[in-house]
Amino acid sequence: MEPIQVRATPGHYECRPGVLQELPRLLKEGRFKKVFVISGNRSWEAAQDYFPDLSEFHTAYSTYSGECSELEITRQSELARIHHADVILGVGGGKVLDVAKAVGNEVNKDVALVPTLASTCAATTPLSVKYSDEGEFITYTIFPRSTYLVLVEPEILLRSPIAYLRAGVGDTLAKWYEARALIERLTSVPVSVQLAYEVAKSCRDVLIKDGDQAVQDQQRGYLSDAFIRVVETNLLLGGMVGGLGDRYGRIAGAHSIHNGLTHIEETHSFLHGEKVAYGILVQLVLEGEWTEVRGLFSFYEQIGLPLSLESLGIASGSVESVGLVIAEYATKEGESIHFPTTSPVLKSDVVEAIRGLEALQLTLA
């Protein structure tokens, strides 16, 4: 077995109301003087009422283009160098944070992150997922060091669009199903990987127990314990699975199906976690876990996650042709769908799994 590299958490993590007021003190403790802030328009609008005064630092602000692409990473890195930044501060959703981490790696500076959505574990994972400028998945890059600082203001997340919390539940639920597929095949499990397995199971347990309540509480604008548990499961526990388990705690079949879906134009308006949620179901069908699929159907209906290609915007008459495209990209060489198996997953296997899932959904509708 190759060595396991553990980067379990950011260097400093806090989640509580008012925590952003600690940012100036924490930046001073890190001896940072020149701050380069990367944010999106909407994410900055969501965060600015909670943001502290950074006038005592030499601060520059930059708006990202909307995609975590090589072109955008290069552009922001050049701006960070012009500013002579000694810390990169990302404020926003998953793609903004991934750009900030990639820029920090490119210019060899520490990174601080303020998530404005609880839709992925991007705030706590030492990697960036890269897409084309058109939003098609290309690859992901794991960085040699963890993020320096993550501050989570739950009030910002409470006021974010509910669709992002739902998507975060879908993405984080995959931590269990993908980690289980990767880890249970090992004959000898290192301690850190066993911890990743237990954390992944905790992700599933919290989300199944509190996920629906958290969505309801957000709809009511109520900052409940259930809401904070789900938010921290999405942001922190989800990131810890990969941070502890390395390649055995990151991605498997569900994310490969997501990657295939990014090549279907009709799905571009759907969120990462929504596509991953559908990918979980396809992965489970490939594993023959039909009972688990049926059990998840009712949970998905409660939360509002997609159960079928039609619920991802794909016309029922296009399912066959779309399934072929998804299978083509999901089974490319090097894709994570192959990681838990001793032999490659075939395109025909994926097509058959999609057909089976669609047929089951129709019988239960």
N, C-alpha and C positions, 0 to 999 in steps of 0.2 A: 504493500500500500504506500502510495506517495505521501509525503508529510502533509499534515493538516495545518493550515495557517489560521490562527484564531484572531479575529478582530471583532470581539463580541459586541461592543457598544461604542458610541462616541466617547471622546475623552471626558466630556461634561455634558450631562443631560438633566433638564428640569422640565416639569409640566405642572403648571399651576396658574391661577388667575394673577395677573400683574407681574409675571416673571420677566417680561421684556424690560422692565425698569432696571433690572440687574445687568442689562447688556453693557452699558458704559463701564461699570465696575469690572466686569469679567474681561472686557477688552483691555482695560488697563492692566489687569493681573497678567494677561498674556503679553504685555508690553507691545501691543499693537498701536500704531499711530496713524497709518494710512489705510483707510477702509474703502474697499471697492464693493459697492452694493449692486447685485444683479437681481432684477425683479421683473415681473410682467405688469402690465397696466392694471389688470383686475386684482392681482395679488397685492400690489402695493396699495391700491384703494382699500382693500380689506384690512390691511395691517396698519395703515398709517395712524389711525386713532389710538392705537395701543403702543406705538413706537416711541422710544425715548429720544431725547435731544442728543444728537451726535456731533454738535458743533465744536466740541473740544477736540475732535479728531479731524484729520484732513480726509474728508469723505467725498467720494464721487459716486454718482448713480448712473446705472445703465439699464435700459429696457431690453429684454431678450426678444427674439424674433417670433417665438411661439413653438419652436421645435428644437430638440436636443440633437443637433446635427453637427458633423465635423466642421462645416462652414461657420456655424454659430459659435462653436467652441473656439475656433481660431480667431474669429472677430472679437469675442469678449476677452480672450487672452491678450490680444494686442492692446486693447483698451486698458486692461489691468496693468500691463507693463508700462504704458504711457503714464499712468497714474502713480507708478512705483509702489503699488499696493503691497502691504505686508500681511493682509488678511482679506479673504474673499468672503463676503456675506451674501448668501442666497436667501431670498424672501419669496416664497411662493409654493406652487404645487410641485409634483414630482419632477416634471421636465425642467423647471427652473432650477430646482435643487441639483438635478443631475448635471446641468450646465455648469453650475457653480463648483461642484466637486471636480468636474473635468478641467475647468479653468485652474483651480487650485493645484491640481496635479501637473498641468501644463507649465505653470509659472513657478511651481515648487513653493507654494505658500499654504499656510493653514487655512481651513475653511470653517466658517460658522454658518449655521442654517436656522431659519425660522419658517417652519411649514405653515401654510395657510389653508391646507386641505389635509384630510386624513384618508386619502385615497390610495396611498402606497406606503411602503416602508423606506422610501427614498431618503428621508431625513437621517436614518440611522445606518444605512448600508454603505460600505466603502466601495461603491461601484456606480457607474453610469450606464444607462441603456441608451444606445444611439440609434437614431432614425434617419431616413433620408429627409430632404427638405419637404417632401410630399407626405411624410408621416409613416413611411413603410419601415418596419424593423430591419436593422442591419446587423447589429452585434451588441455585446455589452463588454465593458472593460472594468476589471477589478483593480483597484488602486493599492499601492504598497502601504498606505497608512490610513487610519480612521479619521473621521471628521473631528475637529478639535472641540466644537461646541454646538449643542442643539438646545434651543429654547422653544417650548411649546406653550402658546397662550390658548387655552381651551375656549375662551370666549370668541376668538377669531374663528375657530373651527365650528362652534355652535351656530355661527351666522353664515357659514358657507353653504352652498347648494347641497341639498340632501343627497342628490345623485352621487356625489363624491364619497360620502360616507358609505353608501351602499356598495359602490365600486371597491372601496377599501376593504369592506367585509369579504367581497369576492376574491380579491387579490390575496388577502391574508389567510382565508380559508384554504387556499391552494398550498400554503406552507405545510400543512399537515399531510395532504394527499401526495404532494411531490416528495417531501422529506421521507415519508413512510415508504414510498416506492424505492427510493434511493438507499435508505438505511437498512431496511429489513432484509435485503439481499446479502448483506455483509456477513461473513463468517466470524469476524472479530471486529468489535465496535470500540473505537477509541473513546476515552472519557468525554472529550469535548463534543464528539458526534452524538453520544448518548444524551448529553445535555440538550443538544439541538433537537433531538427526537422528542424529549420531554417538553421543551418549550413549544415545539410545533403542535403537540397534542393540546397544550394549554391554549394555544391560539384557537383551535377548533372548539374546545370546551367553552371558552369565554364567548365566542361569537354565536354559537348555537344557543347558549343560555341568555345572553344579554343583547344580541344583535337587533332583534325586533324592537325591544324596549328602547334601545339607544336611538333608533330611527324615529320612534314615536316621540321620544323626549326632545329630539332636535326639532321635529315638526312643531312642538309646543314652545320651543325656545327655552327649555328647562335644562339647566346645567346639572344633570343628575350623576350619581355615582356610576350608573350603567353606561351613560354616554362617555364618561371619562375612561372607564375600563375598556370600552370598545376602541376609543381613539388611541389609547396607549397600546392596546394589542396590535392595532394596525401599524402604528408608527414604531414602537419600540420592540415588542415581542417578535413581530414579523421580521424585523431587521436582525434580531439576535439569532434567529434560526440559521441564516446564512453566515452570520458572523462567527458562530460557534462551530457549525458543521462544515464550513467551507463548501466545496463542490458537492458534498452530500446533503447540504441544507439549502440549496438554492433553487434550481428549476428542473422540471422533468416534462412530462407530457402536456400538462395544462398550458404551460407557457409556449410550447411549440405550436399548439392549436391557436393560441393568441397570435403568434407571429404569422401564421398562415392567414388568419382573419384580417391582419393589417393590409393584406394585398387585395382585399375585397372592398371596392369603393363604398358600397352601401354601409359598411361598418365604421367608416372614418369618424362619424359623429358620436360613436359610442366610446365609453371610457375604457382604459386599459383593464381595470378590474372586472368590468362587465364581460369583456371578451375572455379573460382568464377564467371567470366563473363558468362560462360555457365550456371552456377547455377542461375544467375539472371533470365535468360530466362525460366528455369524450374519453378522457384518460381512464376513468372508472369503467366505461364500457369495454375499452381495450383490455382491461385487467379482468373482465368478467364479473365485476362487482355490481351486479344489477340491483341487489337489495339496498346497497348504499346509495345508488342513483335514485331509487324510489324514495328513500328517506330524505334525500336532499331536495327533492322536488317540492315538498310542502314548505320547507324552510325558504327556498328560493321564492316561492309564491308570496310568503309573508313579507320578505325583505323587498321584493321587487327586482330580483336578478333574472337574467334571460335563461329560459329553459329550452329554447329552440333557435334555429337560424332565422326563422320568421320574426322572433322577438328581437333579433339583431338587425332588423330592417331588410331582410332578404326575402323576396317573393317566393311563395311556396313552389312555383313552377321552376325556380332557378336552383333549387336545393341540390340537384344532382350535379350540375355543372360547377356550382360553387364548391361543393364537397371535393371535387377533383382538384380545384385550385388550392384549397386549404391543405389537402393531403400532399400536394406537390411541394409546397413550401415547408410544411410541418415536418416532412421526412427528409429534408435536405441533409447532406453529409455534415456532421458536426452539430446537428440540432439536438436539443436536450431530450427529446422524446426517446432517443436511443440510449440515454445514459443508464436507465435501470435494467436494461435487457442484455442478454448475452449475444443476441443476434439483432440486426437492424429491424426496425418496424417498417413494414412495407406500406406504400401508398394505398394499396388495396385494403389493408387492415384499417387504415384511418377512414377511408370511404365507407367501408362496411360498418364501422362504429358509428359514424355520423348517421347513416341510414337507420341503424338500429335505435339510436337515441331519438331520432325524429319520429320513428314509428311508435315508440313507447310514449312519447309526449302526446301523440294524437289519441292513443287509447285511454290516457288518463285525463285528457282535456274535458 
